[in-house]
Amino acid sequence: MSDHALILLRFAYYAGALGTFAFLVTWEAGAPRIAPRTSRLRHILRNVAVLGLVVVIADVLVLEWLLGVRERLTASDGLLTALALPALAQFAIGFVLVDLFDYGFHRLMHRWRWLWLFHCVHHSEAELDASTALRFHPVEVTIGVLLKTFLFLGLGIPLWVEGARAIVLNPINLLQHGNVEYPAWIERHLGWLVVTAEMHRIHHSPDAHETNSNYGVVFSFWDRWFGTYTPPSSTRGRTFGLRALVADSWQTVVGMMLTPIRARRLGTL
């Protein structure tokens, strides 16, 4: 892939993510699905601050400094390298395989206690909105990006494919968490293929049997195929968070960073 193409991908990455976030934040301010119960500005700034820590730790320190990903974006020396696949085929294969990996890793984070203690930072969010898509503990993100980097390198799929995938993934992730009411036709016509907001809201339910379902990130058919699908309904998707982590001390930036340590003494989250 040429340098010009990489520059174009980088522009599309930032434009898609920032544009979708700005659009949703504006929509949420004018017509929220559920009226905010706390300071919306404080809530958004906290989640943006967590994203800032993720960028510094996972992106800069791990990906850039430790792994040197920028120099490896077009490298390909793995299982599929000998096939000399065209760029479009590399993107399609990488997109599907990594989405399957994300489904499996997401499910594992709910199964293994030590991973759940990091992932529960995302689930402790009671005021679900677009900024919730930014709220992940840096350790969780670091583990995920390390595993995915090794997966790409092992398969022989260049890392630019993950950057191109993020152009699609980031807006979808933001839309899934948006505190807005989407047209009914989205769920009716797209729910068979992609994880819609109605489907993902169930995953943020405080009820464990609903939280432990709908693990899909982009494609919804993984949950149907592997028996972890809970269908949306009008009685679901109104209450979010984890009952053990509702206090504001868990919602501050420091509280979120210390959750994996402080929550160890708690039973079921």
Buried (B, 14 or more C-beta within 10 A) or exposed (E): BEEEEBEEBEEBBEEBBEEBBEBBBEBBEEEBBBEBEEEBEEBBEBBBBBBEBBBEBBBEBBBEEEBEBEEBBEBBEBEBBEEEBEEEEBBEBBBEBBBBBBBEBBBEBBEEEEBBBBBBBBBBBBBBBBBBBBBBBBBBBBBBBBEBBEBBBEBBBBBBBBBBBBBBBBBBBBBBBBBBEBEEEBBEEEBEEBBBBBBBBBBBBBEEEBBBBBBBBBBBBBBEEBEBBBBBEEEBBEBBBBEBBEEEEBBEBEBBBBBBEBBEEEEEB
